[in-house]
């Protein structure tokens, strides 16, 4: 089966990118809560006792909105950071197999920001949203070493709801690396040698008019690294007990990402948590659901079982073991909203690459200027009536054959005459990235241990 990839609908002019362009691709999040009494502040637990829906909607805005960047440029810019994140994630698997490693390694530095408030009275701050880790943390005064952040550093002395957690608290015991001194002290180190160190505390978090008391988080007093400066800390949405998802006791969340190249102001991505994240499967027959896999070595990650890949009508001869988790916890495939394009284990990627070359009747462009592993030269006669045929692409997850629309894996730019596959090669872990998740409602259901995909016009959700 062939998809018709019409160049003018996906192509745009692209200016040359400077090699030093390394900005973080992130999104600002504005929380819009749907509650019965929007004028009053009340905890989620209290709402639950009153049988009031406790879900909330979060709008995501792309950082490059209004920046005059083409889709091709945005992905090229984001890929520089995506490769850095891939190295972090792979380092975790290596660390899990090395008994000499003393400090825990976590991903961090995702591509989206959440706007929250903390303390009593509430002080607003922006924190990086990360589906690949659990710990919530922000920089706190007095800072021994802090990076520059866009909002004032949180001052615990100004909050009446601030308290330190004891070393015997369940959240302290859930830390992968802690010590007992002035309360429960933590250290998180990242794959790029950035880190946060401080004390685990309890505080009230506010989402617009809804306040949630006693959220455990890290009060970072010594924070180092370049990956966090766009925010004031990090909010983990992983599967462990420290994450916001677990602490809210709302084991379901979903997100819907609009096209990375959509410049429309009406194009807003969405994060849904709690009751709003539920999907009526009878109303959406196109929904695809696959089980989550647990990795004891890396329990925070959302692992999927990828069983095969089809290009066009060809089911590639990839061994099922290629994407399987190994006994030592390495390998496997995770789904990650913080990685831009998908990365496939190198042997599998070479098969995908070879098949696309075989089926697409265009010459391969050998230049590495695009930062993507496979690009084709578009015909010089390309105009509004020209269509370039690309083969369909299907990811065969366990119980879910997910066919992607063409724009979720092919990026074209007529001004430079290129069309590229938005998939890369990885040594070790494979990742299902956010470009492949565009215009899909992706539902994480931790109670049922599943992830579901539903084709959705995300700007109309």
C-alpha positions in Angstrom: 0.0 0.0 0.0 1.3 3.4 -0.9 0.6 6.8 0.7 0.6 9.8 -1.5 2.9 12.4 0.0 2.0 15.7 -1.6 5.1 17.9 -1.2 3.4 21.3 -1.1 1.3 20.3 1.9 4.2 19.2 3.9 7.1 21.2 2.4 8.2 24.6 3.4 11.3 26.8 2.9 14.2 26.1 5.2 17.0 28.5 6.0 20.4 27.0 6.6 20.9 25.9 10.2 23.9 27.0 12.2 25.9 24.1 13.6 25.7 25.7 17.1 21.9 25.7 17.2 21.2 23.7 20.3 18.1 25.2 21.8 15.7 23.0 23.8 12.4 22.2 22.2 9.9 22.7 24.9 6.3 23.7 25.4 4.8 26.1 27.9 1.9 24.6 29.8 -1.1 26.5 30.9 -3.3 24.5 33.3 -7.1 24.7 32.7 -9.0 22.8 35.3 -12.5 21.7 34.8 -14.1 21.8 38.3 -17.5 22.4 39.8 -16.3 25.3 42.0 -13.6 27.1 40.0 -13.5 30.0 42.4 -12.3 28.1 45.4 -9.1 26.2 46.2 -9.6 22.6 47.2 -7.5 19.5 47.3 -7.9 16.6 44.9 -8.4 14.2 47.7 -11.3 16.3 49.0 -12.8 16.5 45.5 -12.6 12.7 45.2 -14.6 12.3 48.5 -17.3 14.6 47.0 -17.4 12.5 43.8 -16.4 15.6 41.8 -14.2 14.8 38.7 -10.6 15.4 39.5 -9.1 15.4 36.1 -7.5 18.4 34.5 -6.4 19.6 31.1 -3.1 21.2 30.3 -2.4 23.1 27.1 1.1 22.7 25.5 2.6 25.4 23.3 5.6 24.7 21.2 8.6 26.9 22.0 9.2 27.7 18.3 5.7 28.9 17.7 5.9 32.3 15.9 9.7 31.7 15.4 9.3 31.4 11.6 10.9 27.9 11.6 9.8 25.3 9.1 8.9 21.8 10.2 12.3 20.6 8.8 14.1 23.2 10.8 12.3 22.4 14.0 13.1 18.7 13.8 16.7 19.4 12.9 17.0 21.6 15.9 15.3 19.2 18.2 17.3 16.2 17.0 20.5 17.7 18.3 19.0 17.5 21.8 17.2 14.2 21.1 20.5 12.5 20.4 21.8 13.8 23.7 18.7 12.4 25.5 19.2 9.0 23.7 22.7 8.8 25.2 21.3 9.5 28.7 18.7 6.8 28.4 21.2 4.3 27.1 23.5 5.1 29.9 20.9 4.0 32.4 20.8 0.5 30.9 24.6 0.4 31.1 24.6 1.6 34.7 22.2 -1.1 35.7 24.6 -3.8 34.6 27.7 -2.2 36.3 28.0 -3.1 40.0 30.7 -0.4 40.4 28.2 2.4 39.6 27.5 4.2 42.9 25.0 6.9 41.9 21.6 6.4 40.2 21.3 7.7 36.6 18.1 9.3 35.4 17.1 10.9 32.1 15.6 14.3 32.7 15.5 17.4 30.4 12.4 16.6 28.5 10.9 18.8 25.8 7.9 20.3 27.6 7.4 22.7 30.5 4.6 22.6 33.1 3.5 25.8 34.8 2.7 25.1 38.4 2.6 26.9 41.7 4.2 25.8 44.9 3.8 26.7 48.6 1.4 28.7 50.7 0.9 31.4 49.4 1.5 29.8 45.9 4.5 30.9 44.0 4.5 30.1 40.2 7.3 28.2 38.5 8.0 26.3 35.3 9.3 22.7 35.5 10.4 20.3 32.8 7.8 17.5 32.3 9.6 14.1 32.0 7.8 10.8 31.4 11.2 9.0 31.8 11.8 9.7 35.5 9.9 10.0 38.9 11.4 12.6 41.1 9.8 16.0 41.3 12.2 18.8 42.2 12.8 22.5 42.1 15.7 24.8 43.1 15.3 26.1 46.6 16.9 28.9 48.7 19.5 29.0 50.1 21.2 27.7 47.0 24.8 26.7 47.4 25.0 26.4 43.6 22.0 27.1 41.3 21.6 27.6 37.6 19.8 30.6 36.1 16.0 30.0 35.9 13.2 32.1 34.4 11.2 32.5 37.7 12.4 33.4 41.3 14.0 30.5 43.2 11.5 29.0 45.7 12.0 30.2 49.3 10.7 27.6 51.9 10.8 30.2 54.6 7.9 32.1 52.9 5.6 29.1 52.8 3.4 28.0 55.7 2.8 24.5 54.3 6.5 23.5 53.9 7.9 20.6 55.9 10.8 18.2 55.6 10.2 14.5 55.2 11.8 12.0 57.6 14.3 9.4 56.6 11.7 6.7 57.4 9.0 8.1 55.1 7.9 5.9 52.2 9.0 8.5 49.6 12.4 8.7 51.2 12.7 5.0 51.1 11.7 5.0 47.4 14.7 7.2 46.4 17.3 5.3 44.5 20.1 7.1 46.3 19.7 8.9 49.7 21.2 9.5 53.0 20.0 10.7 56.4 21.3 14.0 57.7 19.2 17.1 58.0 16.2 15.1 57.0 16.0 12.9 54.0 18.9 14.0 51.7 18.9 13.0 48.0 21.3 13.0 45.0 20.2 12.6 41.4 22.9 12.4 38.8 22.2 12.4 35.0 23.8 10.9 32.0 25.4 14.2 31.0 26.9 14.7 34.5 24.4 17.3 35.5 22.8 16.7 39.0 20.5 17.9 41.7 21.2 17.5 45.4 19.1 18.6 48.4 16.4 17.5 50.9 13.2 15.7 50.2 10.3 17.8 51.5 6.5 18.0 51.5 4.6 21.0 50.1 1.3 22.1 48.5 1.2 22.2 44.7 -1.4 24.3 43.0 -2.8 23.8 39.5 -4.8 27.0 38.8 -7.6 26.9 41.5 -6.9 23.3 42.7 -4.4 22.8 45.5 -2.9 19.4 46.3 -1.3 19.2 49.8 1.6 17.1 50.9 3.3 16.4 47.5 6.8 15.1 48.1 9.5 16.7 46.1 13.2 17.5 46.1 14.3 20.9 47.4 17.5 21.3 45.4 20.2 23.3 47.0 23.1 22.2 44.8 22.1 21.9 41.1 24.5 21.6 38.2 24.2 21.2 34.5 23.1 23.0 31.3 20.0 20.9 30.6 17.6 22.5 33.1 18.0 26.2 32.6 14.8 26.6 30.6 12.8 25.6 33.7 13.1 25.8 37.4 13.2 22.0 38.1 11.6 18.8 36.9 8.3 17.0 37.3 8.5 13.2 36.9 5.6 11.4 35.3 7.2 8.0 35.4 5.8 4.8 36.9 7.5 4.9 40.3 6.1 6.0 43.7 7.9 9.4 43.6 6.2 10.6 40.4 3.3 13.1 40.2 1.1 10.5 38.7 1.6 8.1 41.6 1.3 10.8 44.3 -1.9 12.2 42.8 -3.3 8.6 42.9 -4.6 9.2 39.4 -3.0 6.2 37.6 -4.0 7.5 34.1 -2.8 10.3 31.9 -2.8 11.0 28.2 -1.4 13.6 25.8 -2.2 14.6 22.3 0.6 16.3 20.3 -0.1 18.5 17.3 2.1 18.5 14.2 5.6 19.9 15.0 5.4 22.1 11.9 1.9 23.6 12.5 2.3 27.4 13.0 -1.3 28.0 13.6 -2.1 29.8 17.0 -5.1 27.4 17.3 -2.7 24.4 17.2 -2.4 23.5 20.9 -1.2 20.2 22.2 -2.9 18.8 25.3 -2.0 16.9 28.4 -4.9 15.2 30.3 -4.7 13.8 33.8 -7.0 11.7 35.9 -10.6 11.3 34.9 -10.2 13.4 31.7 -7.7 11.0 30.4 -10.2 8.1 30.1 -11.3 7.0 26.6 -14.6 5.3 25.8 -13.3 2.5 23.5 -16.7 1.8 22.1 -16.9 5.3 20.8 -13.4 5.0 19.2 -13.1 1.7 17.4 -9.8 2.8 15.8 -8.0 2.8 19.2 -5.0 0.5 19.4 -4.0 -0.9 22.8 -0.8 -2.7 23.8 0.5 -3.9 27.2 3.2 -2.2 29.1 6.2 -4.2 30.0 8.0 -3.9 33.3 11.8 -3.7 33.5 13.0 -4.3 37.1 16.3 -2.5 36.3 14.5 0.6 35.0 11.0 0.6 36.6 10.1 4.2 35.7 10.2 3.7 31.9 7.2 2.9 29.7 8.4 -0.2 27.8 6.4 -1.6 24.9 6.7 -4.9 23.1 7.6 -4.2 19.4 7.3 -7.4 17.5 7.9 -6.3 13.9 7.8 -3.5 11.3 6.2 -3.4 7.9 7.3 -1.1 5.1 4.8 -0.9 2.2 3.6 -4.5 1.9 6.9 -6.0 3.2 7.0 -7.4 6.7 10.7 -7.0 7.4 12.7 -10.1 8.5 13.5 -8.6 11.9 14.0 -11.2 14.6 11.4 -10.7 17.5 14.3 -10.8 19.9 15.8 -7.6 18.4 13.5 -5.3 20.4 13.2 -7.6 23.4 14.3 -6.7 26.9 17.5 -8.6 27.9 17.9 -10.4 31.2 20.3 -7.6 32.4 17.6 -4.9 31.7 19.2 -3.5 28.6 17.6 -3.3 25.1 13.9 -3.1 24.6 11.8 -0.2 23.4 10.4 2.6 25.4 7.8 5.3 24.4 9.0 8.7 25.3 7.4 12.1 24.8 10.8 13.8 25.5 12.6 12.3 22.5 11.9 13.9 19.1 12.2 11.1 16.5 12.2 7.3 16.9 15.4 5.4 17.2 15.6 1.7 16.3 18.2 -0.9 17.1 20.9 -0.5 14.4 20.3 -3.9 12.7 16.6 -3.3 12.5 17.1 0.3 11.3 19.3 -0.9 8.5 16.5 -3.1 7.3 14.0 -0.3 7.4 16.4 2.0 5.6 17.2 -0.6 2.9 13.4 -1.2 2.3 12.6 2.5 2.0 15.4 2.9 -0.5 14.1 0.0 -2.5 10.5 1.2 -2.6 10.9 5.0 -3.0 11.9 5.8 -6.6 14.1 8.7 -5.7 17.9 9.0 -5.5 19.4 8.9 -2.0 20.9 12.2 -0.9 24.4 11.5 0.7 24.9 14.8 2.5 24.6 14.8 6.3 23.4 18.4 6.4 19.9 17.4 7.6 21.2 15.3 10.7 18.8 12.5 9.6 20.2 9.1 8.6 18.2 8.7 5.3 17.2 11.5 2.9 16.1 11.5 -0.7 16.5 14.2 -3.4 13.2 15.5 -4.6 12.6 15.9 -8.3 13.7 19.4 -9.6 10.3 19.6 -11.4 8.5 19.3 -8.1 5.5 21.7 -8.1 1.9 21.9 -6.8 0.8 19.0 -9.0 3.6 16.6 -8.1 3.1 13.8 -5.6 5.8 11.7 -4.1 4.7 8.2 -3.2 6.0 6.8 0.1 5.3 3.4 1.4 3.2 2.9 4.5 4.9 2.2 7.8 3.4 -0.1 10.4 4.8 -0.7 13.9 3.6 -4.1 15.1 3.3 -3.8 18.8 1.8 -6.7 20.8 -1.9 -6.6 20.1 -1.7 -3.4 18.2 -0.7 -2.9 14.5 -0.1 0.9 14.4 0.0 2.3 10.9 1.4 5.8 10.9 0.3 8.7 8.6 3.0 9.8 6.2 3.8 13.1 7.9 4.7 11.2 11.1 7.7 9.6 9.5 8.5 11.6 6.3 9.8 15.2 6.5 10.1 17.1 3.2 11.5 20.5 2.2 11.1 21.6 -1.4 13.4 24.6 -1.0 16.4 22.4 -0.5 15.0 19.5 -2.4 15.0 16.9 0.4 12.7 14.4 1.8 13.9 12.5 4.9 12.9 9.6 7.1 12.4 10.8 10.7 13.9 7.7 12.3 17.4 7.1 13.5 19.7 4.3 14.5 20.4 3.3 18.1 22.9 1.0 19.7 21.0 -0.7 22.5 17.7 0.8 23.6 15.0 1.7 21.0 12.7 4.7 21.5 9.3 5.5 20.0 9.6 9.3 19.7 7.1 12.2 19.7 7.1 12.9 16.0 5.7 9.4 15.4 3.0 10.2 18.1 1.7 13.3 16.4 -2.0 13.7 16.1 -2.7 10.7 18.3 -4.2 10.5 21.8 -1.7 8.5 23.7 -3.2 7.1 26.9 -1.1 5.7 29.7 -3.2 3.5 32.0 -1.1 2.3 34.9 -3.9 0.4 36.5 -4.4 -1.8 33.5 -0.7 -1.7 32.5 -1.5 -0.6 28.9 -0.8 2.2 26.5 -3.4 3.1 23.8 -3.1 5.0 20.6 -6.1 6.8 19.0 -5.9 8.9 15.8 -7.1 12.3 16.9 -7.1 15.9 15.6 -5.2 17.2 18.5 -5.9 20.8 17.8 -9.6 20.0 18.2 -9.4 17.9 21.3 
